[in-house]
Amino acid sequence: MFTVDHINELRAELAECVFTKTERAKLKAELAALIAQRDMGEQDEADAALQVLRNEDAGR
């Protein structure tokens, strides 16, 4: 499953399902970790794209 799909699934579960406080806390922690992972991946992609542009400019 893709990270974004998992994030959306957890958000839906948290919004629509009844959980104990402990279960809800675990799901929220899992959701936060997935969001951080997604954001880190997006930052890595942005850094790589910027490096490509810099390399193209250096070659001119």
C-alpha positions as a Markdown table, in Angstrom:
| # | Residue | x | y | z |
|---|---|---|---|---|
| 1 | Met | 0.0 | 0.0 | 0.0 |
| 2 | Phe | 1.2 | 3.5 | -0.8 |
| 3 | Thr | 2.0 | 5.8 | 2.1 |
| 4 | Val | -0.7 | 8.3 | 0.9 |
| 5 | Asp | -3.3 | 5.6 | 0.7 |
| 6 | His | -2.4 | 4.4 | 4.2 |
| 7 | Ile | -2.6 | 8.0 | 5.5 |
| 8 | Asn | -6.1 | 8.4 | 4.0 |
| 9 | Glu | -7.2 | 5.1 | 5.4 |
| 10 | Leu | -6.1 | 6.0 | 8.9 |
| 11 | Arg | -7.8 | 9.4 | 8.7 |
| 12 | Ala | -11.0 | 7.8 | 7.6 |
| 13 | Glu | -10.9 | 5.2 | 10.4 |
| 14 | Leu | -10.1 | 7.9 | 13.0 |
| 15 | Ala | -13.1 | 10.0 | 11.8 |
| 16 | Glu | -15.6 | 7.2 | 11.4 |
| 17 | Cys | -14.8 | 4.4 | 13.9 |
| 18 | Val | -15.0 | 4.1 | 17.7 |
| 19 | Phe | -11.7 | 3.3 | 19.5 |
| 20 | Thr | -10.5 | 3.2 | 23.0 |
| 21 | Lys | -8.3 | 6.0 | 24.1 |
| 22 | Thr | -5.3 | 3.7 | 23.8 |
| 23 | Glu | -6.2 | 2.5 | 20.3 |
| 24 | Arg | -6.9 | 6.1 | 19.1 |
| 25 | Ala | -3.5 | 7.2 | 20.5 |
| 26 | Lys | -1.7 | 4.4 | 18.7 |
| 27 | Leu | -3.5 | 5.2 | 15.4 |
| 28 | Lys | -2.7 | 8.9 | 15.8 |
| 29 | Ala | 1.0 | 8.1 | 16.4 |
| 30 | Glu | 1.0 | 5.8 | 13.4 |
| 31 | Leu | -0.6 | 8.6 | 11.3 |
| 32 | Ala | 1.9 | 11.2 | 12.5 |
| 33 | Ala | 4.8 | 8.8 | 11.6 |
| 34 | Leu | 3.4 | 8.2 | 8.1 |
| 35 | Ile | 2.9 | 11.9 | 7.5 |
| 36 | Ala | 6.5 | 12.6 | 8.5 |
| 37 | Gln | 7.7 | 9.8 | 6.3 |
| 38 | Arg | 5.7 | 11.2 | 3.4 |
| 39 | Asp | 7.0 | 14.7 | 4.0 |
| 40 | Met | 10.6 | 13.5 | 4.2 |
| 41 | Gly | 10.2 | 11.6 | 0.8 |
| 42 | Glu | 8.8 | 14.7 | -0.8 |
| 43 | Gln | 11.7 | 16.8 | 0.5 |
| 44 | Asp | 14.2 | 14.2 | -0.9 |
| 45 | Glu | 12.5 | 14.4 | -4.3 |
| 46 | Ala | 12.6 | 18.2 | -4.2 |
| 47 | Asp | 16.3 | 18.2 | -3.3 |
| 48 | Ala | 17.0 | 15.7 | -6.1 |
| 49 | Ala | 15.2 | 17.9 | -8.6 |
| 50 | Leu | 17.0 | 21.0 | -7.5 |
| 51 | Gln | 20.3 | 19.2 | -7.9 |
| 52 | Val | 19.4 | 18.2 | -11.5 |
| 53 | Leu | 18.7 | 21.9 | -12.2 |
| 54 | Arg | 22.0 | 23.0 | -10.7 |
| 55 | Asn | 23.9 | 20.4 | -12.7 |
| 56 | Glu | 22.2 | 21.6 | -15.9 |
| 57 | Asp | 23.1 | 25.2 | -15.1 |
| 58 | Ala | 26.7 | 24.2 | -14.3 |
| 59 | Gly | 27.0 | 22.5 | -17.7 |
| 60 | Arg | 26.1 | 25.6 | -19.7 |
